[in-house]
Amino acid sequence: MTSSYVLVDDAFRELVDFDAELVKLADGCLWAEGPVWIPAESALVWSDTRNNREWRWTEADGASVFREPSNHANGHTLDRDGNIISCEHSSNSVTRRTPDGTYTTLVDSVAGGRLNSPNDVVVKSDGSIYFTDPPYGILSNAEGFQRESEIGANYVYRFDPDTEMTMVVADQFDRPNGLTFSPDESILYIADTGEPRNIRTMDVGPDGTLSNLQFFAAPDPPASDGLRVDLHGNVWTSAGDGVHVFSPDGNLIGRVKVPEKTANCEFGGPDGSTLFITASTSLYSIETQVVGARWA
């Protein structure tokens, strides 16, 4: 048996069991994206952005359609109350879904202009919501509705649910995409799928603002799209040929080989150590020996 894990640095041995196998859980998507684990339901929800639907998977029931149409939803995360926070391309909005299925639009415009197509989202422990807004949902009708940008740029935003205020927190990115916090939330990792197609970091201030832009890593093949951080601060990110794993100081320590172009990943499962991977047409999983920071 050929291992699904590729060792680059011995530090990777502490994170994975090289006998673990990559398992295909579902297929039939056009572009699988945005996985989020729902602990209360022991379920994974993910986007099939170009099919304008969302899927749900459980070990007991397998995969089934969760929401259709989905407003070409892409990235998802959970807030501290267990609600699903979603980025929707064709409604140019960030929404909240409560467990009873009620959807609320949190933000869809700034300074009088519609957002482009919110792509990925993370929620800080204080409830504030950070999201990226690249143009992918407005460039064509493939995963949204083609139109001109009303913003004229691609920003990273912070939404305060208490004040309902949205502010630009980063304007240094070409096409900001995936987001994840370090375990202590002092650093925000931001993937750029435009130029220069890398991952950079910014310090998170006490007031929620971002500063001190720094290079972190440049996956090869490019580019990083979705990313997650484990309990020890290692960054797991999609990188075309699978999931690449970087140490907290930005060194590549290992890879997960995936047979399809890879978009995103998420830690979940009963103990938070299953890595779920969305890749082109399919959903995969593989067992690790580390817990995602969110579930620690």
Buried (B, 14 or more C-beta within 10 A) or exposed (E): EEBBBBBBEEBBBEBBEEEBEBEBBBBEBBBBBBBBBBBEEEBBBBBBBBBBBBBBBBEEEEBEEBBEEBBBBBBBBBBEEEBBBBBBBBBBBBBBBEEEEEBEEBBBBBEEEBBBBBBBBBBBEEEBBBBBBBBBBBBEEBBBBEBEBBBEEBBBBBBBBEEEEBEBBBEEBBBBBBBBBBBEEEBBBBBBBBEEBBBBBBBBEEEBBBEEEEEBBBBEEBBBBBBBBBBBBBBBBBBBBBBBBBBBEBEBBBBBBBBBBBBBBBBBBEEBBBBBBBBBBBBBBBBBEBBBBBBE
